[in-house]
Amino acid sequence: MTAFLATAGFDAGRLSYAARTAVAAALAFVLAWLLGLEHPQWAGMAVWAASQPTRGQLIEKSLFRVLGTVVGSIAGVLLVLGAQYDTSLLVIGLALWVALCTGAGNLLRGFVCYGAVLAGYTAAMVALLDAAHPDRVLALGADRMATVLTGVIVAALIGYVFAPPADGGGLRRGVLALLADLLARAARPAPADAEAVDQALLHRIAEAEELLDQHGAGSIRSRHMVRATRDLLIAAIALLLWRRGRGRSFESAASAAGLQDAAEALRAGQIGSAARALEEVCAAGGAESEVGLDGTLAPLAEALRSWSPEGPVRSEAALPQVLHRDWVGAREAMIRAGGMILLFGAIWLATGWSAGAYMLLGLSIMLSLFSTFPNPTGMMRFVFTGQLLGVLGALACRWLAWPLAGSETQMILLTLPFILVGPFLVAHHRTTAASFDYNMLLLLMLQPHWPLEGSFVQSATAGIAVIAAPATAYVAYRLVYPLSLRRRSETLLAMMRHDLADLAADPRALERRKTWQARLYHRTLRLVRVSERSARANGQALEVSLALLTLGHAVLYCHGLLSDPQASASDRRAARAALARVARFRSQPERAGSALSRLALRRRTGEAEMLRAAAAGLRLVAPVA
């Protein structure tokens, strides 16, 4: 059977998961109707929205689904109440609310982000779907919350029974293999393809870091594991940078042997032994110790001990976890979402278009939820296809199936086959990307009510308004602060350049060293992940990321040299000159490179290699004139 499905283009695993979700959506739909809720289809939508492949993700997304719905429903009720005095207040208030939630969603991570944007378009659902009857808005808001809660409970119960827990063991094994390869790389002289090896290691670190949030969902214990793993990956970046500064040589055979022992211990799963091997390298000290190695390995050893199952609580010496926040993207997303809702809201009010509320609702979703995606412009094609299929399915159900019903009960039963089509769209490789929108739009447009009311023209007009939303959103994403993977990468690069210039100019940089490093490291990992969809862009991003990290390492080294009482006056002058040039490297990269190269001539071998690498990397990280 599995072979037949694969031949036909279906993924058996996805089909099983989607079939379970579709059955849960159908059950929630029927249960909400039996409870007498006015919009039982919303319960089915909540199941599709809350369903997740693992238990932890299911629990956490369900929680934020409920919280976002409650907050958004309250906001929607207040908007409708305010609109009794002036209808334009509804559009203005909705634009401001959706803009605020969209901006918050672009700053947050994981399911908290989802809850924020959900609060925005839930208010639109409450305010727009029954704006003509403000006397019923409290009942509508309560109905919205009750149906979502019904759907979330059904999804949680069925999902908890069938969904597996997150594979934390798989994550640990992947991190162990990554660290072992990194330590082995640090123990050996640099190979001829050292740059490619370093880029591959950085890519693996970024890949592991991005998986952390989903593994930490739904459990406090898992969150502690995620935090300890992120500490470990940050410490791993520091070791990667240290090794890049050594060139092809490695002066201490004892240190190299200790690193190799730690790598073998990690491959054997002996985390404690690996930590002890690293601590022994640090304790050896003296003439046999590599320059800067002690300060790099000590945090890594501490992070390993905290990461082991029997390890202590998080070390105070660990870097603070200062995660990247895209303030630029959040501001632009707010302006785009708020501005477009104001524009089309004004058109709706001016023309009185009966289906305008549906388009405004669709825009609220398209411009808030998808603004958090890496490439929303590319997503709109799949969204449009999915919504078109959903509208066609809803029209077929409403005008072909429901007229055969003799009661509302039969209407509900005749709807179920259309819901159960969803799993096949989810599982087929050609329709997977569009399947979610089919499942959601189908239910959004099917309001069971006996006897049947309305006309085909009204239903078709509402459908056209719905599918016009992704087309309009596509234009907005292309014209208003155009969003693409390349632009996200350029924004990240600009922020990192700004960070490095500020770091060089900051006289208290050493006091804030951990914060600077943590922010720079995490933004580097985000840059690698954002650019990975394009092989060429990803290769360039890896190269630029390593150059940025090396430059940051050099800047902190120069600050350390300035504060070293044993450093000569001429060395301090050279370090001060290098910092002054790097602070202006965005406009004068050649002068910054020359200053770092001059300082390299005055330093020991390992330090000189690092400074020369930083100088050479300036041609990559400086903005193009």
Secondary structure, 3 states (H helix, E strand, C coil): CHHHHHHCCECHHHHHHHHHHHHHHHHHHHHHHHCCCCCCHHHHHHHHHHCCCCHHHHHHHHHHHHHHHHHHHHHHHHHHHHHCCCHHHHHHHHHHHHHHHHHHHHHCCHHHHHHHHHHHHHHHHHHHHCCCCHHHHHHHHHHHHHHHHHHHHHHHHHHHHHCCCCCHHHHHHHHHHHHHHHHHHHHCCCCCCHHHHHHHHHHHHHHHHHCHHHHCCCCHHHHHHHHHHHHHHHHHHHHHHHHHCCCCCCCCHHHHHHHHHHHHHHHCCCHHHHHHHHHHHHHHCHHHCCCCHHHHHHHHHHHHHHHCCCCCCCCCCCCCCCCCCCHHHHHHHHHHHHHHHHHHHHHHHHHCCCCHHHHHHHHHHHHHHHHHCCCHHHHHHHHHHHHHHHHHHHHHHHHHHHHHCCCHHHHHHHHHHHHCCHHHHHHECCCHHHHHHHHHHHHHCCCCCCCCCCCHHHHHHHHHHHHHHHHHHHHHHHHCCCCCHHHHHHHHHHHHHHHHHHHHHCCCCCCCHHHHHHHHHHHHHHHHHHCCCCHHHHHHHHHHHHHHHHHHHHHHHHHHHHHCCCCCHHHHHHHHHHHHHHCCCCCCHHHHHHHHHHHHCCCCHHHHHHHHHHHHHHHHHCCCC
